Amino acid sequence: MVTRIGPVHADRAELGATAGSGSPTSSSTLPGLVVTMYRHAMIDDDSRVLVTTGTGYGTALLCRRLGDERVTSVDIDPYLVTTARGRLDSIGLHPRTAVVDITGSLPGEYDRIVSTVSVRPVPVSWLTALRPGGRLVTTLAGTGLIVTADKTEDGGATGRIAPDPAGFMRTRHGDDYDRHTDELWEKAKDAEGEDVTTSRYPLLYVPDSWEVMSMLALAVPGIDHWLCR
């Protein structure tokens, strides 16, 4: 469920107002998907965990499981962190919270890092913040691939792609994603087609086919998909 368009948060929207044509920048993660990410993290009862904040739901689950003192919850959006902290306080949960760009330095050391925002590449800072034998779980930006990786003795990490698909919004470094104009798209969308053909097979919309989308994103990093109506 999208909760923010560009810099406009749903909590601050006027009833009946439209948010414009910006990109979604925050959402409420499906509860079952939160649990799936935690399952892949193989969280022990004595684990210290860093998790991304969002609405605070996933943070609340970890606090109930591990205790407040073992949970750190971060987000780049100060409003989300403040709001989630208030929600957690109201139910007696008091984890450490911080406004952090998760692609940069992290506030502490952890046995598990679980990110419900997608990244590419995996930030080096995560390996720095992971304790020996620690595990990270995230998704690769532009794909539907869940990555689980364990820290190795040399400071790197080895892991695998989980069998479950998942997709999250990619990291951003401010209120909104950097906007750019694709010159080829601007030219193509208004161009007259020279040939029109038909096929007995349905046209594949790549973002709706996670396997194809993931394959293309790995083969052609930075590929983008546009829908012409």
ChimeraX attribute file (.defattr): number of C-alpha atoms within 10 A of each C-alpha:
attribute: neighborCount
match mode: 1-to-1
recipient: residues
	/A:1	9
	/A:2	12
	/A:3	15
	/A:4	21
	/A:5	20
	/A:6	16
	/A:7	17
	/A:8	19
	/A:9	18
	/A:10	15
	/A:11	9
	/A:12	8
	/A:13	12
	/A:14	9
	/A:15	7
	/A:16	6
	/A:17	7
	/A:18	10
	/A:19	16
	/A:20	9
	/A:21	8
	/A:22	14
	/A:23	14
	/A:24	18
	/A:25	20
	/A:26	26
	/A:27	18
	/A:28	16
	/A:29	18
	/A:30	12
	/A:31	11
	/A:32	9
	/A:33	16
	/A:34	17
	/A:35	14
	/A:36	14
	/A:37	24
	/A:38	20
	/A:39	11
	/A:40	19
	/A:41	23
	/A:42	14
	/A:43	20
	/A:44	12
	/A:45	11
	/A:46	11
	/A:47	15
	/A:48	24
	/A:49	28
	/A:50	28
	/A:51	24
	/A:52	23
	/A:53	28
	/A:54	24
	/A:55	20
	/A:56	21
	/A:57	17
	/A:58	24
	/A:59	30
	/A:60	24
	/A:61	15
	/A:62	24
	/A:63	20
	/A:64	11
	/A:65	15
	/A:66	18
	/A:67	17
	/A:68	18
	/A:69	13
	/A:70	19
	/A:71	24
	/A:72	24
	/A:73	25
	/A:74	25
	/A:75	21
	/A:76	21
	/A:77	20
	/A:78	14
	/A:79	12
	/A:80	19
	/A:81	23
	/A:82	15
	/A:83	16
	/A:84	21
	/A:85	22
	/A:86	15
	/A:87	17
	/A:88	19
	/A:89	12
	/A:90	10
	/A:91	9
	/A:92	12
	/A:93	18
	/A:94	20
	/A:95	20
	/A:96	16
	/A:97	21
	/A:98	20
	/A:99	17
	/A:100	19
	/A:101	16
	/A:102	22
	/A:103	18
	/A:104	12
	/A:105	14
	/A:106	18
	/A:107	16
	/A:108	13
	/A:109	18
	/A:110	24
	/A:111	23
	/A:112	27
	/A:113	26
	/A:114	23
	/A:115	22
	/A:116	25
	/A:117	24
	/A:118	23
	/A:119	21
	/A:120	15
	/A:121	9
	/A:122	17
	/A:123	13
	/A:124	13
	/A:125	13
	/A:126	21
	/A:127	23
	/A:128	17
	/A:129	19
	/A:130	25
	/A:131	19
	/A:132	17
	/A:133	14
	/A:134	23
	/A:135	27
	/A:136	27
	/A:137	25
	/A:138	26
	/A:139	28
	/A:140	23
	/A:141	23
	/A:142	25
	/A:143	24
	/A:144	23
	/A:145	24
	/A:146	22
	/A:147	20
	/A:148	22
	/A:149	20
	/A:150	23
	/A:151	21
	/A:152	15
	/A:153	9
	/A:154	7
	/A:155	14
	/A:156	12
	/A:157	17
	/A:158	11
	/A:159	13
	/A:160	11
	/A:161	15
	/A:162	15
	/A:163	9
	/A:164	12
	/A:165	15
	/A:166	19
	/A:167	20
	/A:168	22
	/A:169	16
	/A:170	17
	/A:171	22
	/A:172	18
	/A:173	14
	/A:174	11
	/A:175	14
	/A:176	18
	/A:177	16
	/A:178	8
	/A:179	8
	/A:180	6
	/A:181	7
	/A:182	10
	/A:183	8
	/A:184	8
	/A:185	13
	/A:186	10
	/A:187	9
	/A:188	12
	/A:189	13
	/A:190	9
	/A:191	9
	/A:192	7
	/A:193	8
	/A:194	5
	/A:195	5
	/A:196	5
	/A:197	4
	/A:198	7
	/A:199	6
	/A:200	5
	/A:201	6
	/A:202	7
	/A:203	8
	/A:204	9
	/A:205	12
	/A:206	16
	/A:207	17
	/A:208	9
	/A:209	11
	/A:210	17
	/A:211	15
	/A:212	15
	/A:213	20
	/A:214	20
	/A:215	14
	/A:216	17
	/A:217	18
	/A:218	14
	/A:219	10
	/A:220	10
	/A:221	11
	/A:222	10
	/A:223	11
	/A:224	13
	/A:225	10
	/A:226	10
	/A:227	8
	/A:228	8
	/A:229	4
